[in-house]
């Protein structure tokens, strides 16, 4: 699994091809998809720009206080944040 935290550089294609899991937050995902962070990152955009090319990749998307989501080329699961 690649945690994209702290990366400002582009992730090499060879690395993306060898990964099973990638775990970006919303701004890291926008950079990976080469879109403006102000755009709404739609599930279909992620599938079209990332998962269509890397079909075996599983995206574990960190959504801050909103929780997280798991996204594959065919499934989407959202997990709400839990506070104690």
N, C-alpha and C positions, 0 to 999 in steps of 0.2 A: 504494500500500500504506500502510495506517495501522499504525504501531507504537504500541500502546496504552500503552507505558511512560510512567510518570509522570503518567498521567491519573487524577484522582480524580473528575472531573466526568462526567456522563452524555454519551455520544457522541450527537450530534444524529441523528435519524432520517434527515434529508435527506442527511447525510454518509454514513451506512451504505448508503443506497440508491445512492449514486454510486460506492462502492468496489468494486474487483474482489478485493482481498486485504486481510485484517486479520491482525495478528500480536500476539496477546495472550499473556501467560504465564497460568498457572492461576488466580492470584488476580484478574487483570484480566478473565479470561473469566468467572469467577464473578460479578464485579460487573456485567459486561455482561449476563449471563443473569439477574441478580437472584436468585441463589441463595447459600446459605451456603457459604463456602470449605471448611468441614468436610465438606460433602457430596461424595461421589464424583462427579466430573464425567464422566458416561457419554456416549459418542458419540451415543446416541439423544437425550439431553437437549439436546445442542448442535444436533442436526438439528431437533428439535421446536421449540426456543425461538429459534433464530437462523436456521438455513438454510432452514427452511420459509418464513419470511418474506422472506429475502434469498437467493433460490435460485441466483443467479449468484456469490455470495460464496465465496471460498476462504479457509479459516482455516488459518494457519500458526501452530500452537500451540507455544510455547516451554515445554519441560518440564524446564528446568534441567539437572542432571547426568544425567537420564534421556534427554536428547536432544530431539527435536521430533517433531511430527506434522503432516501435511497432511490436511485434512478438507474434503470437499465434500458436497453433498447425496446423492451416490451412492458416493463413494470414501473410503478411509482408508488412509494410508500412514504408518508409524512409522519414524523414523530414530534409531537408537541414537547416543548420544554417543561421540565418538572422542577419545581422549587420546593424546598422543605422549610 
